[in-house]
Amino acid sequence: MKDPYLDELKKDFKGYSNQLKKLKKQFLKTKSVETQLKIIKQIDSIVNKMENNQKQSVKVTKSRLKEIKKKLKK
């Protein structure tokens, strides 16, 4: 299903995923506990954004499917 909003959500999700990869590398390289704590907070924030993104994707997909079903019934 082609949908600009869903495509944007997918793009955002990929961006979050790339950020997590970078933070993981930083986390593994650093020995500073303070820096590790900051990275963990950043990771937590990104994970929350990813969860919200996925919830929104599910809602939009369900909504689009309902719209398609309504069109097919008519």
C-alpha positions in Angstrom: 0.0 0.0 0.0 1.5 3.3 -1.0 0.8 6.1 1.5 3.0 9.2 1.9 2.3 9.3 5.7 3.3 5.7 6.2 6.4 6.2 4.0 7.4 9.1 6.2 6.9 7.0 9.3 9.1 4.2 7.8 11.7 6.8 6.9 11.7 8.1 10.5 12.0 4.6 11.9 15.1 3.9 9.7 16.6 7.1 11.0 16.0 6.1 14.6 17.5 2.7 13.9 20.6 4.4 12.4 20.9 6.6 15.5 20.7 3.6 17.8 23.6 1.9 15.8 25.7 5.0 16.2 24.9 5.3 19.9 25.7 1.6 20.4 29.2 2.1 18.9 29.8 5.2 21.1 28.6 3.3 24.2 31.0 0.4 23.5 33.9 2.7 22.9 33.6 4.9 26.0 34.8 4.0 29.4 33.3 7.0 31.2 30.3 6.0 33.3 28.8 9.5 33.0 29.0 9.4 29.2 27.5 5.9 29.2 24.6 7.1 31.3 24.0 10.0 28.9 24.1 7.5 26.0 21.6 5.2 27.8 19.2 8.1 28.2 19.5 9.0 24.6 18.9 5.3 23.6 15.9 5.2 25.9 14.5 8.4 24.3 15.0 7.0 20.8 13.4 3.7 21.7 10.3 5.5 23.0 10.1 7.4 19.7 10.4 4.2 17.8 7.6 2.6 19.9 5.3 5.6 19.3 6.2 5.5 15.6 5.2 1.8 15.4 1.9 2.5 17.2 1.1 5.3 14.8 2.0 3.1 11.9 -0.4 0.4 13.1 -3.2 2.9 13.6 -2.7 4.5 10.2 -2.5 1.1 8.5 -5.8 -0.1 10.2 -7.5 3.2 9.2 -6.3 2.9 5.6 -7.5 -0.7 5.5 -11.0 0.3 6.8 -11.1 3.0 4.1 -10.3 0.5 1.4 -12.9 -1.9 2.7 -15.5 0.8 2.6 -14.6 1.7 -1.0 -14.8 -1.9 -2.0 -18.3 -2.3 -0.5 -19.6 0.6 -2.5 
